[in-house]
Amino acid sequence: MTRSIPVAGFALLALIFAAASSEAWPAPQPVQDLDEEGEEENGEEEEKDTHYADKFKGLKLRGIGPALTSGRIGDLAMHPDNPAIYYIAVSSGGVWKTVNHGTTFEPIFDGEGSYSIGCLAMDPSNPHCIWVGTGENNSQRSVSFGDGVYKSRNGGKSWKKVGLGDSEHIGMITIDPRDSDVVYVAAQGPLWRAGGDRGLYKTVVGGETWEKILEIDEDTGVNEVHFDPRNPDA
């Protein structure tokens, strides 16, 4: 699972600038004085310059994914048996799903309590079970907070909020490959205040209850949690 994807929208900007600079830009013309009637002093009407419009008239914009209007991509999860199906977590734009290798995307989280997404995880034992941690996990000025952890058992058709509502920023979710009910959540906690649901949390009942298994202090959260593939209990 890749943790970060560059914003695809920058490719469009590069395309626009490349097209616009394919021919030489016209040299700037000196400003001419106009009389009270809005005409040039020589009596001739000012001719409109359509050169710039001609440059862009053949250029069309098209949507290439959720990053175009929704900001940073925070995380993704891909179906292990069908690479055409994957889920995208957008830092300021919800969760999106594609079933055709990214040709089209469908927003599947718009009805829930947060549009800011920090991470998502697919159950390695059940690819229809998707976990979402809300609240962008990039600690910066331009950042939105979330309202906890969500879970879907049907590929994102419906969601259930399963706790840690005061975490505000979830860094990572890791699911035990041997037991789908055992899940670890790295919670950064509130960015601009102390306290909250901050630290490393564990559930053994699929999110019904949580236990904080690592607490550093009221100002320090946890951003990532990983299993040792040789010994998940280590």
KEMIKOL-710810 format. One line per field, with one value per residue (C-alpha): z negated, y, x; residue number from 1. Coordinates in Angstrom, 3 decimals. Layout:
BEGIN
w: c(Z	...)
v: c(Y	...)
u: c(X	...)
resi: c(NUM	...)
//
This chain:
BEGIN
w: c(0.000	1.068	-1.546	0.730	4.296	6.043	6.847	10.434	10.914	11.399	14.662	16.082	15.202	16.959	20.024	20.144	19.874	22.508	24.949	24.251	24.809	28.020	30.028	29.180	27.060	28.663	27.575	25.207	26.959	25.546	23.960	26.113	24.750	25.302	25.715	23.834	26.350	25.581	28.987	29.824	30.618	34.286	34.412	35.095	32.802	30.692	32.302	29.982	29.640	30.083	30.144	26.607	27.128	30.269	28.306	25.860	27.964	28.839	25.289	23.342	19.659	18.486	15.090	14.320	10.732	7.360	6.794	9.421	7.135	3.735	2.811	1.546	1.841	-1.605	-1.091	1.128	0.816	3.699	3.992	3.731	6.356	8.710	9.422	11.224	7.814	5.426	2.947	2.626	-0.560	0.215	-2.439	-1.803	0.362	-1.149	0.087	3.747	5.369	8.864	10.371	13.783	13.117	12.407	15.597	13.434	9.685	7.425	4.137	1.421	-1.799	-1.149	-3.612	-6.610	-9.266	-7.797	-4.378	-5.578	-5.378	-6.899	-5.944	-4.947	-5.192	-3.511	-5.599	-4.215	-5.039	-3.514	-0.762	-1.163	-4.674	-4.514	-7.463	-7.240	-9.604	-9.265	-9.674	-7.407	-8.870	-7.571	-10.433	-8.713	-8.649	-5.813	-7.342	-8.329	-11.227	-11.346	-13.713	-14.270	-12.650	-10.244	-8.966	-5.947	-5.450	-1.913	0.092	-0.877	-0.223	-3.867	-6.857	-10.619	-12.912	-15.376	-17.770	-18.594	-17.779	-19.536	-17.633	-14.926	-12.894	-12.231	-10.941	-10.070	-10.541	-10.567	-10.614	-11.925	-8.893	-11.127	-12.845	-11.279	-14.677	-15.826	-14.577	-15.568	-15.070	-15.245	-16.333	-16.085	-18.184	-17.960	-16.181	-18.038	-21.582	-24.067	-24.971	-22.879	-21.603	-21.112	-21.000	-19.798	-20.143	-19.769	-19.401	-19.557	-18.808	-15.425	-16.771	-19.348	-22.102	-22.124	-24.464	-24.481	-24.472	-24.002	-25.577	-25.459	-26.819	-26.248	-23.428	-21.522	-19.221	-17.022	-13.238	-12.045	-13.188	-11.386	-11.835	-11.661	-8.784	-10.421	-13.822	-14.029	-17.811	-18.124)
v: c(0.000	3.332	6.053	9.101	9.960	13.244	15.482	14.789	18.306	19.641	17.677	19.800	23.011	21.714	20.852	24.325	26.100	23.816	24.525	28.244	28.551	26.465	29.714	32.982	35.349	38.776	41.549	44.067	47.161	50.694	52.131	54.779	57.748	57.770	60.844	61.455	59.363	56.282	56.310	56.518	59.971	59.092	58.543	54.816	52.402	50.110	46.695	43.741	41.324	37.757	36.196	34.781	33.336	31.541	29.882	28.208	27.545	24.004	23.078	21.106	20.153	16.718	15.076	12.555	11.604	12.912	14.879	17.415	19.339	17.788	18.492	15.993	12.211	10.709	6.954	4.133	0.482	-2.003	-5.197	-8.069	-10.220	-7.555	-4.620	-2.779	-2.079	0.339	3.055	6.550	8.633	12.350	14.720	17.237	15.347	12.115	8.550	7.515	4.106	2.875	-0.492	0.130	0.845	4.520	5.367	6.655	7.271	7.243	9.210	6.763	8.775	11.939	11.088	10.669	13.097	14.238	15.164	15.139	11.685	10.656	6.999	3.870	0.143	-2.961	-6.089	-8.597	-11.409	-9.692	-7.059	-5.926	-4.664	-1.148	0.966	4.760	7.083	10.635	13.819	14.566	13.243	16.045	18.449	21.829	25.103	24.154	21.030	19.847	17.584	14.450	12.778	9.304	5.884	4.349	0.822	-0.646	-4.341	-3.989	-2.215	1.291	1.056	1.869	2.944	2.616	4.989	2.868	5.339	7.583	10.611	13.021	11.889	14.578	13.170	9.443	8.549	4.852	1.762	-1.762	-4.951	-8.281	-10.626	-13.577	-11.999	-9.295	-8.173	-7.158	-3.666	-1.071	2.677	5.295	8.527	11.845	13.642	17.288	19.462	22.742	21.583	18.933	15.800	14.084	10.509	10.532	7.552	3.949	2.147	-1.490	-3.291	-7.041	-6.824	-5.113	-1.578	-2.068	-1.023	0.383	0.148	2.699	0.581	3.388	6.822	9.182	12.435	14.764	16.588	13.646	11.319	8.341	8.506	4.943	1.339	-1.710	-5.480	-7.519	-9.907	-12.663	-12.249	-10.029	-10.306	-8.760)
u: c(0.000	1.452	1.292	1.433	0.544	1.458	-1.507	-2.512	-3.827	-0.280	-0.061	-2.866	-1.020	2.086	-0.011	-1.542	1.802	3.339	0.542	0.594	4.325	4.501	4.601	6.250	4.176	3.554	5.848	4.213	2.899	3.230	0.102	-1.563	-3.467	-7.234	-9.405	-12.676	-14.631	-12.539	-10.827	-7.154	-5.795	-5.480	-9.255	-9.082	-10.927	-8.758	-8.530	-9.089	-6.200	-7.493	-4.051	-4.291	-7.767	-6.607	-3.843	-6.250	-9.349	-8.244	-7.314	-9.934	-9.836	-10.894	-11.236	-8.501	-9.347	-10.449	-7.232	-8.246	-10.608	-10.070	-6.474	-3.942	-4.204	-3.636	-3.846	-5.081	-6.031	-6.224	-8.237	-5.719	-7.436	-8.794	-6.457	-9.263	-10.836	-9.212	-10.093	-8.625	-8.498	-8.454	-7.174	-9.945	-12.409	-13.717	-13.240	-13.464	-13.769	-12.971	-13.878	-12.276	-8.598	-9.246	-11.125	-13.981	-14.319	-17.360	-17.533	-18.596	-18.189	-20.178	-22.946	-20.653	-19.450	-16.121	-14.812	-11.191	-9.575	-6.264	-6.019	-7.886	-7.242	-8.633	-9.082	-6.546	-8.979	-12.030	-11.522	-15.136	-14.327	-12.875	-11.713	-11.409	-9.583	-10.861	-8.863	-5.932	-2.688	-0.462	0.241	0.231	-1.676	-4.024	-5.541	-9.029	-9.961	-12.098	-14.530	-13.118	-12.934	-15.456	-15.971	-17.769	-18.523	-19.888	-17.215	-18.251	-21.988	-22.701	-20.616	-20.632	-18.780	-16.824	-15.247	-12.273	-14.388	-12.012	-8.922	-9.317	-6.379	-5.849	-2.406	-2.744	-4.917	-3.479	-5.569	-4.306	-4.123	-5.060	-8.075	-10.258	-11.538	-8.046	-7.271	-4.687	-5.189	-2.440	-4.115	-2.299	-4.885	-5.960	-3.433	-3.971	-4.702	-3.665	-5.595	-8.215	-8.049	-4.293	-1.911	-2.010	-5.352	-6.320	-9.629	-10.179	-13.904	-13.962	-14.177	-16.927	-14.513	-10.981	-8.016	-5.208	-2.060	0.467	0.214	3.174	1.766	-1.165	0.630	2.163	0.252	1.114	1.308	2.063	1.718	3.158	3.209	6.372	5.400	7.427	5.772	2.650	2.682	6.142)
resi: c(1	2	3	4	5	6	7	8	9	10	11	12	13	14	15	16	17	18	19	20	21	22	23	24	25	26	27	28	29	30	31	32	33	34	35	36	37	38	39	40	41	42	43	44	45	46	47	48	49	50	51	52	53	54	55	56	57	58	59	60	61	62	63	64	65	66	67	68	69	70	71	72	73	74	75	76	77	78	79	80	81	82	83	84	85	86	87	88	89	90	91	92	93	94	95	96	97	98	99	100	101	102	103	104	105	106	107	108	109	110	111	112	113	114	115	116	117	118	119	120	121	122	123	124	125	126	127	128	129	130	131	132	133	134	135	136	137	138	139	140	141	142	143	144	145	146	147	148	149	150	151	152	153	154	155	156	157	158	159	160	161	162	163	164	165	166	167	168	169	170	171	172	173	174	175	176	177	178	179	180	181	182	183	184	185	186	187	188	189	190	191	192	193	194	195	196	197	198	199	200	201	202	203	204	205	206	207	208	209	210	211	212	213	214	215	216	217	218	219	220	221	222	223	224	225	226	227	228	229	230	231	232	233	234)
//
